[in-house]
Amino acid sequence: MEYASSWLQSLKSWSLRKSRSGSLYAVAKAREAEQRHPPIGSFLTVDGVRLHYVERGQGEPLVLIHGNGTMIQDFLVSGIVDELAKRYRIIIIDRPGYGYSERPRALWTPRAHATLFQKALQQLGVSQAVVLGHSWGTLVAVALALQAPQLVRGLVLASGYYFPTLRADVILFSPPAIPVVGDAMRYTISPVISRLLLPGLIKAMFAPASVPDRFDREFPKELMLRPPQLRASAEDAALMTPVTVELQEHYRELKLPVVIVAGADDQIADVGRQSERLHGEIAYSELIVVPGMGHMIHHLAPGQVVGAVDRAIGKVGARAA
C-alpha cells in the first residue's frame, strides 16, 4: 500500500511538472509570435469587447469577414484588398478570439458575431455596406444581413458552409472548446499537436491547388497556435453544424443581391451540398464556380472574387436606380 501510494504521488508530481512545462512552452511561443507579428490595425471597444480592425481605401463600404482559424491577414495576403481598396472602403475586423480581438466567455454564434459587428460598424460611421464572408465568415455575413437588412445592401459568400452535414473536423477539433478540460489542453498538448498538424491542414485548405508562395511566406501562422485562438477555433468548429440548423430556415428571407463563389474542387465545403444548394434557396443569387480550385478561393482565384464583389455592388446600384 505504501509503495502504491508513493508511486501514485510520484506520478501526480510528474504530471504536474509536465503540465507546468507545457503551459510555459505555450505562453512563451505565444509571446514570441506576438513579438514577431504585432497588431497591424486599430482598436475599438464594443460592448466591452476589444476588437482589432484594419481599414483601406475610400468609397462604398465593403466589410470582409474571415473564416475559422484565420484573421485579418488572410485577406491582406491574398491580394484582393489591394485591388478592392482602389475603389471601395475596405473594413476587416478580427473576429472575437482571432488575431488581436478579445473573446469573452460567451456563446459566439454567427448571430452573436453579427450583433457585435453591427455595433462596430456603427461606431465606424457605416450605415450601409456590402459584406463578403469566407468559410465560417459566410455564416456571420448571412446572420448580419438577416438581423440588419437596413445595413447590408449585398452579400458575397465565398466557400461557405450553409447546411448541416456530418463533419469529421468538428469531432477532431472541438475538444479544446470543452470548459476546464479544453483550458488545460490549450496550454499543454494542443499547441504542440496543432503545430504538427498545421502544415497538413493548410495544404488541405488549398487542395487540389498548391499553397501559394505568398501565403506560405507572409501569413502569420504562429498566431494561429496561441491558446486563445485555439479556443476560438475549437468553439467555432463545435458550433458549425448546430448553427446551420437554425440559419437554414431563414435563407429564403434574404431579398438582397447575393453572389456565391466557390472552388469546384473544394475539399472542405462540398460545393454541391453547400453553395449550389444555397443558390437554389435564394431568389436573387448568382453562383460562380471556379474549376480546379479549392477552399481558399480568394487566394487561388483572386480575380474571380474581386469580380464577384464588383458584380454584387453593381447589382446593388442597379436595384437602387
Backbone torsions as a table, in degrees:
resi	resn	phi	psi	omega
1	MET	NA	-44.2	180.0
2	GLU	-64.3	-37.8	179.8
3	TYR	-65.0	-43.7	-179.6
4	ALA	-64.1	-42.2	179.4
5	SER	-63.1	-41.7	179.0
6	SER	-64.9	-39.5	-180.0
7	TRP	-65.2	-42.8	179.3
8	LEU	-64.5	-39.1	179.4
9	GLN	-65.4	-40.6	178.4
10	SER	-63.9	-41.5	178.5
11	LEU	-63.3	-41.4	179.1
12	LYS	-63.4	-43.0	179.7
13	SER	-64.8	-41.2	178.6
14	TRP	-63.7	-42.7	179.5
15	SER	-62.4	-40.8	179.8
16	LEU	-65.0	-41.9	178.6
17	ARG	-63.3	-42.3	179.0
18	LYS	-64.8	-38.7	179.1
19	SER	-63.9	-44.5	179.1
20	ARG	-65.1	-39.8	178.9
21	SER	-62.7	-43.8	178.6
22	GLY	-64.6	-39.6	179.3
23	SER	-64.6	-43.2	178.5
24	LEU	-62.6	-39.4	178.7
25	TYR	-62.7	-46.7	-177.8
26	ALA	-62.6	-43.2	-179.5
27	VAL	-66.8	-42.0	-179.2
28	ALA	-64.3	-43.3	179.9
29	LYS	-66.9	-35.7	178.1
30	ALA	-65.2	-44.0	178.3
31	ARG	-64.0	-40.6	178.4
32	GLU	-61.6	-42.2	179.0
33	ALA	-64.2	-40.9	-178.6
34	GLU	-71.3	-31.8	174.6
35	GLN	-68.0	-36.8	-178.8
36	ARG	-76.2	-31.7	-177.2
37	HIS	-130.4	77.1	-179.7
38	PRO	-70.9	170.9	177.9
39	PRO	-56.8	142.9	-178.0
40	ILE	-111.6	-2.7	-175.9
41	GLY	-126.4	-147.4	-179.7
42	SER	-117.0	176.0	-178.9
43	PHE	-128.3	148.2	168.2
44	LEU	-143.4	156.2	-177.6
45	THR	-114.7	126.6	-178.7
46	VAL	-126.6	120.1	-178.9
47	ASP	50.8	38.7	178.6
48	GLY	81.3	0.8	179.8
49	VAL	-102.1	122.4	179.4
50	ARG	-85.0	120.2	-176.3
51	LEU	-113.4	139.1	176.9
52	HIS	-99.9	131.4	-177.5
53	TYR	-144.8	162.1	179.0
54	VAL	-130.7	140.9	174.7
55	GLU	-122.1	142.4	176.3
56	ARG	-142.8	143.2	171.3
57	GLY	75.0	-177.0	-179.5
58	GLN	-139.8	159.2	178.3
59	GLY	120.3	-150.7	178.9
60	GLU	-57.4	126.9	179.5
61	PRO	-64.8	132.9	177.3
62	LEU	-130.8	117.1	-177.2
63	VAL	-100.5	128.8	178.7
64	LEU	-109.2	130.2	-177.4
65	ILE	-121.7	117.4	-174.4
66	HIS	-80.3	169.4	-176.3
67	GLY	-91.7	-162.7	-177.3
68	ASN	-76.1	134.9	174.9
69	GLY	86.6	-13.8	-174.6
70	THR	-105.6	-155.4	-175.4
71	MET	-169.9	-172.8	-177.7
72	ILE	-48.3	-44.5	-174.3
73	GLN	-61.0	-20.2	178.6
74	ASP	-59.0	-42.1	178.2
75	PHE	-76.1	-40.0	-177.9
76	LEU	-63.4	-44.4	-177.1
77	VAL	-69.3	-26.6	-178.0
78	SER	-67.1	-24.3	-179.4
79	GLY	94.9	-12.3	-177.0
80	ILE	-69.6	-28.6	-179.2
81	VAL	-66.6	-42.3	178.9
82	ASP	-56.7	-41.6	-178.7
83	GLU	-74.3	-46.5	-176.8
84	LEU	-67.5	-31.6	-178.5
85	ALA	-68.7	-11.4	177.3
86	LYS	-68.5	-21.9	-176.7
87	ARG	-139.1	-3.9	179.4
88	TYR	-131.4	159.1	172.4
89	ARG	-89.4	107.4	-175.7
90	ILE	-91.1	130.1	176.1
91	ILE	-126.1	121.2	177.5
92	ILE	-122.7	126.6	-179.2
93	ILE	-116.7	128.6	170.2
94	ASP	-61.6	120.8	177.5
95	ARG	-63.2	154.8	-177.4
96	PRO	-50.3	126.1	179.0
97	GLY	94.0	-11.2	-178.0
98	TYR	-108.1	152.7	179.8
99	GLY	57.4	-117.6	-179.5
100	TYR	-119.8	24.1	174.1
101	SER	-94.5	142.7	179.0
102	GLU	-76.6	159.4	176.3
103	ARG	-141.1	87.2	176.8
104	PRO	-61.4	158.6	177.0
105	ARG	-62.6	116.6	179.8
106	ALA	-170.0	173.6	175.6
107	LEU	-92.8	98.9	-172.8
108	TRP	-88.8	72.7	175.1
109	THR	-75.6	167.6	173.9
110	PRO	-56.2	-35.8	179.3
111	ARG	-68.9	-35.9	175.5
112	ALA	-65.4	-42.6	174.3
113	HIS	-57.9	-45.8	-175.8
114	ALA	-61.5	-42.0	178.3
115	THR	-60.8	-43.3	179.7
116	LEU	-65.5	-44.0	-178.9
117	PHE	-65.7	-38.6	179.0
118	GLN	-59.5	-43.6	179.3
119	LYS	-70.6	-35.8	177.8
120	ALA	-64.1	-44.1	179.8
121	LEU	-65.9	-34.1	175.7
122	GLN	-62.4	-42.3	176.9
123	GLN	-62.0	-32.1	-178.9
124	LEU	-85.7	4.9	176.6
125	GLY	78.3	23.5	-178.9
126	VAL	-100.7	115.9	178.7
127	SER	-101.8	-23.1	176.2
128	GLN	-144.4	144.4	-178.2
129	ALA	-159.3	157.0	165.6
130	VAL	-95.1	141.6	-174.4
131	VAL	-121.7	129.8	174.1
132	LEU	-111.7	124.7	175.8
133	GLY	-118.8	144.1	176.3
134	HIS	-118.7	132.8	175.4
135	SER	56.0	-121.3	179.0
136	TRP	-59.1	-28.4	178.9
137	GLY	-64.5	-21.6	176.8
138	THR	-65.7	-32.8	178.3
139	LEU	-65.6	-39.1	177.2
140	VAL	-67.1	-42.3	179.8
141	ALA	-61.1	-44.8	179.0
142	VAL	-64.3	-45.3	179.2
143	ALA	-60.4	-39.5	179.1
144	LEU	-64.8	-41.6	178.7
145	ALA	-65.4	-36.3	179.0
146	LEU	-70.7	-40.2	-176.2
147	GLN	-82.3	-29.4	-175.4
148	ALA	-133.5	67.3	-178.6
149	PRO	-62.8	-23.7	177.5
150	GLN	-74.2	-20.1	179.8
151	LEU	-90.2	-47.7	-173.5
152	VAL	-89.5	115.5	-177.7
153	ARG	-91.6	-24.9	-179.7
154	GLY	-163.8	160.2	-178.1
155	LEU	-127.4	142.0	166.7
156	VAL	-122.2	119.0	-174.3
157	LEU	-115.8	114.5	-173.9
158	ALA	-112.3	124.6	174.2
159	SER	52.4	45.7	-172.9
160	GLY	-87.8	165.3	175.2
161	TYR	-121.8	114.3	-169.2
162	TYR	-121.3	-21.3	-175.1
163	PHE	-127.2	141.5	-175.4
164	PRO	-66.8	133.3	174.0
165	THR	-142.9	164.3	174.5
166	LEU	-72.9	127.6	-176.7
167	ARG	-131.1	123.8	179.3
168	ALA	-67.2	-31.8	-177.6
169	ASP	-67.3	-28.3	177.2
170	VAL	-63.1	-44.4	179.4
171	ILE	-67.8	-39.4	-175.2
172	LEU	-70.1	-40.7	-171.4
173	PHE	-102.2	-1.6	-176.9
174	SER	-78.2	-30.4	-174.0
175	PRO	-50.0	-39.8	179.2
176	PRO	-64.3	-8.4	177.2
177	ALA	-84.8	-13.7	-177.6
178	ILE	-69.3	126.9	179.8
179	PRO	-55.6	146.2	178.6
180	VAL	69.4	-64.6	179.4
181	VAL	-61.7	-44.7	179.2
182	GLY	-64.1	-37.3	178.3
183	ASP	-60.3	-43.3	179.3
184	ALA	-66.1	-41.1	-178.9
185	MET	-63.5	-41.6	-174.4
186	ARG	-67.2	-23.5	-179.4
187	TYR	-105.5	8.1	178.5
188	THR	-130.4	-85.0	-171.7
189	ILE	-86.7	-29.3	-173.9
190	SER	-59.3	-46.3	179.0
191	PRO	-60.8	-36.9	-179.5
192	VAL	-68.6	-48.0	179.9
193	ILE	-63.1	-43.6	-179.3
194	SER	-62.6	-36.8	178.9
195	ARG	-63.3	-36.2	178.9
196	LEU	-74.2	-36.0	-176.2
197	LEU	-82.9	-23.2	-169.9
198	LEU	-55.3	-46.9	-179.8
199	PRO	-57.0	-41.3	178.9
200	GLY	-67.9	-37.8	178.7
201	LEU	-65.2	-43.5	179.2
202	ILE	-63.6	-41.4	178.5
203	LYS	-60.1	-41.6	179.7
204	ALA	-66.5	-33.8	-179.9
205	MET	-64.7	-31.6	-178.7
206	PHE	-95.3	-20.8	-175.7
207	ALA	-55.1	145.6	7.9
208	PRO	-82.7	-4.1	176.2
209	ALA	-75.5	164.0	177.7
210	SER	-86.6	161.2	178.9
211	VAL	-70.8	124.5	-179.4
212	PRO	-61.5	144.8	179.7
213	ASP	-58.4	-38.7	-177.7
214	ARG	-63.4	-42.4	177.6
215	PHE	-62.7	-47.8	-178.1
216	ASP	-60.6	-33.2	-175.3
217	ARG	-86.9	-37.0	-168.2
218	GLU	-109.6	-23.8	-176.8
219	PHE	-73.1	130.1	-176.1
220	PRO	-77.3	76.2	-175.4
221	LYS	-59.9	-31.2	-177.9
222	GLU	-60.6	-31.2	179.9
223	LEU	-67.5	-24.7	179.2
224	MET	-68.5	-20.8	-172.3
225	LEU	-97.3	3.2	177.9
226	ARG	-72.2	145.2	-177.9
227	PRO	-52.8	-44.0	179.3
228	PRO	-62.5	-37.4	179.7
229	GLN	-73.4	-32.9	174.6
230	LEU	-62.6	-37.6	177.0
231	ARG	-64.4	-47.0	-179.6
232	ALA	-59.2	-45.0	-178.6
233	SER	-65.0	-40.6	179.4
234	ALA	-66.6	-41.9	179.3
235	GLU	-64.3	-41.1	178.8
236	ASP	-64.9	-40.0	178.6
237	ALA	-62.9	-41.3	-179.2
238	ALA	-65.7	-31.5	-176.6
239	LEU	-86.6	-14.4	-168.3
240	MET	-52.8	-51.7	-178.6
241	THR	-71.4	-47.1	-179.1
242	PRO	-58.7	-39.7	-175.6
243	VAL	-71.0	-28.9	178.7
244	THR	-71.5	-26.7	176.8
245	VAL	-59.4	-40.6	-180.0
246	GLU	-78.3	-45.6	-174.7
247	LEU	-66.8	-33.5	-175.9
248	GLN	-62.1	-19.9	179.2
249	GLU	-74.7	-8.7	-172.4
250	HIS	-120.3	0.5	-176.9
251	TYR	-59.6	-35.7	-178.9
252	ARG	-68.9	-12.3	178.1
253	GLU	-79.3	-12.4	-179.5
254	LEU	-73.5	117.3	-177.1
255	LYS	-117.9	32.1	-177.6
256	LEU	-121.9	163.9	177.4
257	PRO	-62.3	130.1	-180.0
258	VAL	-131.3	126.4	173.7
259	VAL	-114.2	122.5	-178.5
260	ILE	-106.2	127.9	-179.3
261	VAL	-130.4	138.5	-177.3
262	ALA	-155.6	156.8	172.4
263	GLY	-82.8	135.1	-176.2
264	ALA	-62.3	-27.6	-176.5
265	ASP	-110.8	29.6	177.6
266	ASP	-56.7	122.7	-179.0
267	GLN	-98.8	3.2	178.2
268	ILE	-103.2	-47.6	178.9
269	ALA	-122.5	110.2	-177.5
270	ASP	-58.9	124.0	-173.9
271	VAL	-64.8	-43.3	-179.1
272	GLY	-63.6	-44.5	-177.8
273	ARG	-77.7	-18.5	-174.7
274	GLN	-114.4	-77.8	-173.4
275	SER	-63.9	-45.9	-179.2
276	GLU	-65.7	-39.1	179.1
277	ARG	-66.0	-40.7	178.7
278	LEU	-63.2	-40.9	177.8
279	HIS	-55.9	-38.0	177.8
280	GLY	-70.9	-22.3	-178.1
281	GLU	-84.6	-30.7	-171.8
282	ILE	-104.2	120.9	-173.3
283	ALA	-63.5	-37.1	-173.0
284	TYR	-101.6	28.8	-175.1
285	SER	-99.0	157.6	173.4
286	GLU	-128.6	140.0	-177.7
287	LEU	-115.3	129.2	175.6
288	ILE	-120.5	116.9	178.2
289	VAL	-114.6	123.1	-175.3
290	VAL	-99.0	117.0	-177.3
291	PRO	-61.6	143.0	172.7
292	GLY	74.6	4.8	-175.8
293	MET	-109.1	154.7	-177.6
294	GLY	-104.0	-153.4	-169.7
295	HIS	-68.3	-37.7	-175.9
296	MET	-85.2	62.9	-171.1
297	ILE	-62.7	-31.0	-179.1
298	HIS	-70.6	-22.8	173.9
299	HIS	-87.0	-39.5	-172.2
300	LEU	-82.7	-31.6	179.8
301	ALA	-138.1	61.8	-175.9
302	PRO	-58.7	-35.2	178.9
303	GLY	-62.5	-37.8	178.6
304	GLN	-67.5	-38.2	179.9
305	VAL	-71.2	-42.7	175.6
306	VAL	-60.3	-42.4	177.5
307	GLY	-62.5	-37.2	177.8
308	ALA	-63.3	-39.4	177.5
309	VAL	-64.5	-47.2	179.5
310	ASP	-59.5	-40.0	179.4
311	ARG	-65.8	-42.8	179.6
312	ALA	-62.4	-44.7	-179.0
313	ILE	-69.7	-35.1	173.6
314	GLY	-62.0	-41.0	177.6
315	LYS	-64.7	-39.2	178.3
316	VAL	-62.1	-45.1	179.6
317	GLY	-64.6	-41.2	178.8
318	ALA	-65.0	-38.0	-179.9
319	ARG	-66.7	-40.8	179.1
320	ALA	-65.3	-39.1	179.9
321	ALA	-67.9	NA	NA
